[in-house]
Amino acid sequence: MSRSAHPAGPRHADVLPEGHYTAPADDLNALDPKVWAHTVGRDADGVVTVGGIAVTQLAEEYGTPAYILDEADFRDRARAWRTAFGTDADVFYAGKAFLSRAVVRWLDEEGLNLDVCSGGELATALSAGMPAERIAFHGNNKSPEEIERAVRAGVGRIVLDSFQEIVRVAHVAESLGKRQPVQIRITVGVEAHTHEFIATAHEDQKFGIPLAGGQAAEAVRRALQLDGLDVIGIHSHIGSQIFDMSGFEVAAHRVVGLLKDVRDEHGVELAEIDLGGGLGIAYTSDDDPREPHEIAKALSEIVTRECEGARLRTPRISVEPGRAIVGPTAFTLYEVGTVKPLEGLRTYVSVDGGMSDNIRTALYDAEYSVALASRTSDAEPMLVRVVGKHCESGDIVVKDAFLPGDLAPGDLIAVPATGAYCRSMASNYNHAMRPPVVAVRDGAARVIVRRETEEDLLRLDVG
Ligand code: LLP
């Protein structure tokens, strides 16, 4: 990732440790709109506000840590994706990034479809009234119960991930007297992350059926023979946090190549291509994500060009953004508990959450930004590491960042861009109680996922 070395001339600390980190912003009180939700700002007292509500008020009412989600921003981003792809394409929000019943209703109202990848996500979607035909069901090892539930509910598509699953889904559909629309997930030998992609041998992973060696073609051949299946298209997902479209270009080329082979062999033109999710967002000011309309234009041009080359009718495109919709819409609000300067190194700032509410830093070495939220400060920047309260030294929320040198216990700090894969990957490590998700809109806040309590933890402990 792009990080600039700290410039010569340490600030605040007499000595700064070796390493690469982004230089402190000129104004530590500024909130870069790239990484913060749309309605975030500061009020006249310098307190961070979202949807017109001060974080001090939110902390008082809902406690910390808490995920604070800007509903207007979520709806804006969902609508931007929907509008960018128009009526000739479908946008499936990837529920794994963050799913709750409120989110399902917003998606429904904004005209998006939903990708679920477990029985639990399917149950959430159905219980909030998402029409089953707008749900795609994913997963590399769906249980027989999950398959039956999805087929009975009438989900719009099941994405098949293995030869065994082709048979399993066909069997369930036939036994229920149904013909289930399916896509076949293939691996195209492309892996993309952040700024780079590699087009070599990335079939070596658990998802999908490799295009290599004719396996994907064989999967289509078998699926087309089964009465319980209606093969509507091919699915490909190439990675996460992608900024560079060239990986999609290679993927589209290879998927269209398969469509052409299927047409030549079976005389069938499959109607749909799903290019998955993985579009990147800004976690720090160094990241430069693309806008949905640029992505839609690029994908549609790539697919159209490839299909013209293969003399195929252009299939309907679908995409599955998760992070790009929900990621930037939320921040995590923490209270500072201790501030511990380590001479010649950095200052450790301990907050009341940690790896149980954001595992991404420990798991992926993910980078985040952080800001003092309950006030502004003109103190000199100090290099900090924001850490949690778990019994583990890898319990890091923000690895390297600058905060004002007068930071003190009781201050509120906020970590932006935590809407995706933070609550959804949260754990009860050390019997931490998972924080609530508070949605804010037009001066009103409401809890959409409540904070866990000790009673919740003890209820599961039947010992
Ligand atoms: N479609 C499929 C088939 C996927 O596997 C995924 C993500 C998505 C869509 C949505 O990708 P997104 O647009 O949200 O990047 N826990 C990791 C991310 C894992 C993504 C897995 N699949 C993280 O925190 O970065």
Residues whose N, C-alpha, C, O or C-beta is under 5 A from the ligand:
A	BS01	LLP	A94 A97 H237 G239 S240 Q241 G276 G277 G278 L279 E320 P321 G322 R323 A324 R360 Y421
